[in-house]
Amino acid sequence: MVSEGENGTAHTRKLVGHAAFKRHNPLSDKFASHKFEHVEFYCGDATTTSRRFGYGLGMTLIAKSDQGTGNHRFCSYVMRSGDITFTFTAPYSITAAATHTAATANDSSSTPPPIPWF
């Protein structure tokens, strides 16, 4: 691989592998991290987004929370492939949530709105 240097001269780059890798900017890592528990995506359509990630990355559905499970404020789908876990969350419309909230005004077990609420 040939790239152009700062002064306009070409120099050759060589892949060295993980063992010989040297970081050029040690301040780029703000904190040490071993691995993540999960990564959560807030999106407009959690069903479609989770299915696209599942198909594209070979992930399987391991958990869900939606109207079928009694959650009338938002839907969440949890997908996993190996050690990586993605959560896709999308709120239902404000009118659907308001209708459900009015119907269950005396129910203290209703779930709080997701963050961010949009």
Secondary structure, 3 states (H helix, E strand, C coil): CEEECCCCCEEECCCCCCCCCCCCCHHHCCCCCCCCCCEEEECCCHHHHHHHHHHHHCCEEEEEECHHHCCCCEEEEEEEECCEEEEEEEECCHHHHHHHHHHCCCCCCCCCCCCCCC
